[in-house]
Amino acid sequence: MLDYVNLEADLTEEERMIQESARDFVESEVRPDIGEHWIEGTFPMDLIPEMGEMGFYAPNLEGYGSPNVSETAYGLLMQELEACDSGLRSMASVQGALVMYPIHAFGSDAQKSEWLPKLGSGEAVGCFGLTEPEHGSNPTAMETYAEAADGGYVLNGSKTWITNSPISDVAIVWARDRSDPETPVRGFLVETDRDGVSTNKIDEKLSLRASITGEIALSDVYVPEENVLPGVTGMKGPLSCLTQARYGIAWGAIGAARDCFETACQYAKDRDQFGGPIGRFQLQQRKLAEMATQITLAQLLAHRLAALKERGDMRPQHVSMAKRNNVRMARDQSRIAREMLGGNGITADYSPMRHMANLETVYTYEGTHDIHTLILGEDLTGFAAYE
Ligand SMILES: Cc1cc2nc3c(=O)[nH]c(=O)nc-3n(C[C@H](O)[C@H](O)[C@H](O)COP(=O)(O)OP(=O)(O)OC[C@H]3O[C@@H](n4cnc5c(N)ncnc54)[C@H](O)[C@@H]3O)c2cc1C
């Protein structure tokens, strides 16, 4: 596997073991059928508990059965999952960084004891409801609201583009608390079998097809007070979760790019035209050289990000730079790899076009490429350019 500047040499025993076991799992359990799932628009549901058993959901958290692995190990895990398919990595990212993380960081002891073990093992599935039909890049303008009622709250509103909502047991719903004069955003744990909750599936996606996406409609949904995340108010809640998930994406996208590179490099050695392998042509070598260089630069950025995160110096803007760069890199390189495969490149027999289509979602969710550009622009100049 491409590791041009031998970053693996600096991994700990545990990190190497996690990388290898994730790679083996993906190769034997997922890769053989992933193309078919992608075409059918299904997620391999039997993998959900298996991934839990393997420790793929938030292994970087501490306690409640989580092994508290290093941030590098967590990043490597995301990389191996996305080398197979962005949908597989999305499953682990949402469950770990967007559902378990906020419960771990902001939940009550009762919420942690009830949900973290079940979510960690894959016995329960969770989703993260922030985006609304009218508010995507600007979730601060969200309209979903909660009103105090009878020892709890009544929720109304709708969320869309929610990964896993149709297969979730619980949704973290971010909503405005109208019983507080400042109407701050609060996080609510909403079991999806509560009266008034519906989670329609969004069909006919042309990207991230091996991942289930849906809506969350909330019509007078009552939740008791103990379902509110007590440890956070305001946009800090959802945004801090996004920082965790974007960290995983910055690593994961490299996996997709690496898989495209490996496929294209092998193809260049195997495919003969004009009396020999296409890999002997300078035009093809230039593409491979560029691909390997861009992947290596992205790997270096991801490793640096892990070091900053580990010692508590990582800022959300650092994550924006890495998410923005590494996803764009993977999106660009998947297209070159597809091109190198000629006609075969447009089939599901090879991974590059599947990655290429998936990366359109990865480029868009968790802050679009444009939004991360604006985050960096503001950090560099002091001027916010969102409005
Ligand atoms: C498959 C999939 C899964 C998803 N999963 C989840 C999930 O689990 N939970 C969740 O809450 N959300 C999820 N999302 C939603 C995702 O985060 C949003 O799609 C994303 O934030 C963009 O919002 P939008 O689609 O409404 O686009 P818009 O915000 O309408 O943006 C449209 C275009 O305008 C640009 N734009 C917007 N504002 C500006 C500006 N100020 N300056 C310049 N350009 C601007 C954007 O970059 C984009 O190109 C998912 C999305 C997809 C596609």
Ligand as a Chemical Component Dictionary entry (heavy atoms), coordinates in Angstrom:
data_LIG
# 
_chem_comp.id                   LIG 
_chem_comp.type                 NON-POLYMER 
_chem_comp.pdbx_formal_charge   0 
_chem_comp.three_letter_code    LIG 
# 
loop_
_chem_comp_atom.comp_id 
_chem_comp_atom.atom_id 
_chem_comp_atom.alt_atom_id 
_chem_comp_atom.type_symbol 
_chem_comp_atom.charge 
_chem_comp_atom.model_Cartn_x 
_chem_comp_atom.model_Cartn_y 
_chem_comp_atom.model_Cartn_z 
_chem_comp_atom.pdbx_ordinal 
LIG C1  C1  C 0 -25.321 11.668 1.568  1  
LIG C2  C2  C 0 -25.370 12.759 2.589  2  
LIG C3  C3  C 0 -25.337 12.460 3.942  3  
LIG C4  C4  C 0 -25.467 13.475 4.907  4  
LIG N1  N1  N 0 -25.497 13.144 6.243  5  
LIG C5  C5  C 0 -25.826 14.112 7.164  6  
LIG C6  C6  C 0 -26.075 13.764 8.542  7  
LIG O1  O1  O 0 -25.905 12.607 8.942  8  
LIG N2  N2  N 0 -26.493 14.735 9.386  9  
LIG C7  C7  C 0 -26.691 16.034 8.988  10 
LIG O2  O2  O 0 -27.100 16.869 9.819  11 
LIG N3  N3  N 0 -26.448 16.400 7.698  12 
LIG C8  C8  C 0 -26.035 15.476 6.776  13 
LIG N4  N4  N 0 -25.826 15.825 5.449  14 
LIG C9  C9  C 0 -26.106 17.200 5.038  15 
LIG C10 C10 C 0 -24.871 18.001 4.632  16 
LIG O3  O3  O 0 -24.121 18.330 5.757  17 
LIG C11 C11 C 0 -25.358 19.222 3.831  18 
LIG O4  O4  O 0 -25.766 18.755 2.562  19 
LIG C12 C12 C 0 -24.280 20.284 3.696  20 
LIG O5  O5  O 0 -24.032 20.920 4.918  21 
LIG C13 C13 C 0 -24.645 21.351 2.655  22 
LIG O6  O6  O 0 -25.922 21.852 2.868  23 
LIG P1  P1  P 0 -26.962 21.942 1.639  24 
LIG O7  O7  O 0 -26.976 20.618 0.963  25 
LIG O8  O8  O 0 -28.222 22.473 2.177  26 
LIG O9  O9  O 0 -26.308 22.971 0.624  27 
LIG P2  P2  P 0 -26.421 24.574 0.688  28 
LIG O10 O10 O 0 -26.036 25.051 2.057  29 
LIG O11 O11 O 0 -27.734 24.993 0.153  30 
LIG O12 O12 O 0 -25.275 24.983 -0.329 31 
LIG C14 C14 C 0 -25.453 24.992 -1.759 32 
LIG C15 C15 C 0 -24.162 25.548 -2.378 33 
LIG O13 O13 O 0 -23.953 26.901 -1.933 34 
LIG C16 C16 C 0 -22.665 27.036 -1.364 35 
LIG N5  N5  N 0 -22.725 28.016 -0.265 36 
LIG C17 C17 C 0 -23.539 28.001 0.825  37 
LIG N6  N6  N 0 -23.292 29.061 1.605  38 
LIG C18 C18 C 0 -22.294 29.751 1.000  39 
LIG C19 C19 C 0 -21.582 30.956 1.337  40 
LIG N7  N7  N 0 -21.821 31.638 2.466  41 
LIG N8  N8  N 0 -20.631 31.379 0.473  42 
LIG C20 C20 C 0 -20.352 30.701 -0.656 43 
LIG N9  N9  N 0 -20.984 29.577 -1.016 44 
LIG C21 C21 C 0 -21.945 29.111 -0.189 45 
LIG C22 C22 C 0 -22.291 25.651 -0.867 46 
LIG O14 O14 O 0 -20.883 25.495 -0.771 47 
LIG C23 C23 C 0 -22.911 24.766 -1.966 48 
LIG O15 O15 O 0 -22.038 24.668 -3.038 49 
LIG C24 C24 C 0 -25.600 14.823 4.488  50 
LIG C25 C25 C 0 -25.564 15.130 3.120  51 
LIG C26 C26 C 0 -25.449 14.132 2.182  52 
LIG C27 C27 C 0 -25.456 14.502 0.716  53 
# 
loop_
_chem_comp_bond.comp_id 
_chem_comp_bond.atom_id_1 
_chem_comp_bond.atom_id_2 
_chem_comp_bond.value_order 
_chem_comp_bond.pdbx_ordinal 
LIG C1  C2  SING 1  
LIG C2  C3  SING 2  
LIG C2  C26 DOUB 3  
LIG C3  C4  DOUB 4  
LIG C4  N1  SING 5  
LIG C4  C24 SING 6  
LIG N1  C5  DOUB 7  
LIG C5  C6  SING 8  
LIG C5  C8  SING 9  
LIG C6  O1  DOUB 10 
LIG C6  N2  SING 11 
LIG N2  C7  SING 12 
LIG C7  O2  DOUB 13 
LIG C7  N3  SING 14 
LIG N3  C8  DOUB 15 
LIG C8  N4  SING 16 
LIG N4  C9  SING 17 
LIG N4  C24 SING 18 
LIG C9  C10 SING 19 
LIG C10 O3  SING 20 
LIG C10 C11 SING 21 
LIG C11 O4  SING 22 
LIG C11 C12 SING 23 
LIG C12 O5  SING 24 
LIG C12 C13 SING 25 
LIG C13 O6  SING 26 
LIG O6  P1  SING 27 
LIG P1  O7  DOUB 28 
LIG P1  O8  SING 29 
LIG P1  O9  SING 30 
LIG O9  P2  SING 31 
LIG P2  O10 DOUB 32 
LIG P2  O11 SING 33 
LIG P2  O12 SING 34 
LIG O12 C14 SING 35 
LIG C14 C15 SING 36 
LIG C15 O13 SING 37 
LIG C15 C23 SING 38 
LIG O13 C16 SING 39 
LIG C16 N5  SING 40 
LIG C16 C22 SING 41 
LIG N5  C17 SING 42 
LIG N5  C21 SING 43 
LIG C17 N6  DOUB 44 
LIG N6  C18 SING 45 
LIG C18 C19 SING 46 
LIG C18 C21 DOUB 47 
LIG C19 N7  SING 48 
LIG C19 N8  DOUB 49 
LIG N8  C20 SING 50 
LIG C20 N9  DOUB 51 
LIG N9  C21 SING 52 
LIG C22 O14 SING 53 
LIG C22 C23 SING 54 
LIG C23 O15 SING 55 
LIG C24 C25 DOUB 56 
LIG C25 C26 SING 57 
LIG C26 C27 SING 58 
# 
